[in-house]
Amino acid sequence: MDPTTTRRETEIEDEAFAGASDDEADEERDDLSEQKLEELLTQAIECFADEGEMPCAHIRTFEDAGVLTMNRGLVLQLGATEFQLTIVRSR
């Protein structure tokens, strides 16, 4: 495990690839889509908020929020503050 990886990040990754053989899990990691990363980030942020590490967050996908873009991403609202996280696969 990478020393910068938290226990919760490892749990989320394990949950995402549970039930797959080692070869299948390696292949899925190589073929991680923008949509799958969007789902994993949503889960991670929700877990982080549930543990009381940050204020309650409202998370929507770009599509659900009506963001006019062809990219995938998340709109994260923390009280009156809003962030847009764009997900673009570079390779």
N, C-alpha and C positions, 0 to 999 in steps of 0.2 A: 504494500500500500504506500502510495506517495505520502510523504510526511505532511504535505499541505492539505491532504484530503481529510475532511472531517468524518467522524463516525456516521453521521446522518447521510452525508453524500454517498458513502459506501453502501449504506442500507438502501438508499433510493436506487442506486445502480444495480444492486443485487435483486431488488424487487422487479426492476425493469426487464431483467434477463433471466428471471427465475423460470425453471422448467426447461430451459434450452441446454443442450449439451455444450461442452467447452468449445467445440468447433463452431456450433451454431451461434453461441454468444459472441465469439470473436468476429464472426461474419456480420452479425447484427451491429456490433460496435463500429465496424468499418462502414456499414451502410446506414448510419444514423441519419435520418431525414430531418429537415427543418421542423416538420410537424411533430416528430417524436421528441426532439429537443425542446420544442415549445411545451409539450406535455410534461416532460421531466422538470423543466424550470418552474412550471406552475406548481407541481407537487412539492418541489423543494422550497419554494417561497411560502406556500401554505403551511408546510411542516415547521418552518422557521418561525412563522407568525404564531402558530399554535403553541410553540414552546415558550412564548412570551418574549422572544428576542427582538421583536419589532411590533409597532402598532398594527392593529387589524388592517389587513390589506384587501382591497377589492381588485381582482385580476380578471381581465378579459383579453381574448385574442384580438388581433387587429381586425379580423373579419367581424367578430361580434361587436366590436366598438365602432365599426364603420370607418376605420382608417383607410383612406384611399391610397393604397399601395399594392404592388404585386408581391411584396415581401411578406414573410410570416413574422410574427412578433407578438409581444404582449403589451398591454396598457396596464400599468400598476398604479393604483391610487392609494395613497397613505394620507388620510385626512384630506386637507386641501391641496396636497402636493400630488402631482401626476408625473409619471415617467413612462416613456415608450422605449421598450427594449426590442430592437430589430434583430432578427435572426437571418443571416445571410451565409450560406455555405460557400467557403472559398476554395475547397478542393473536393 
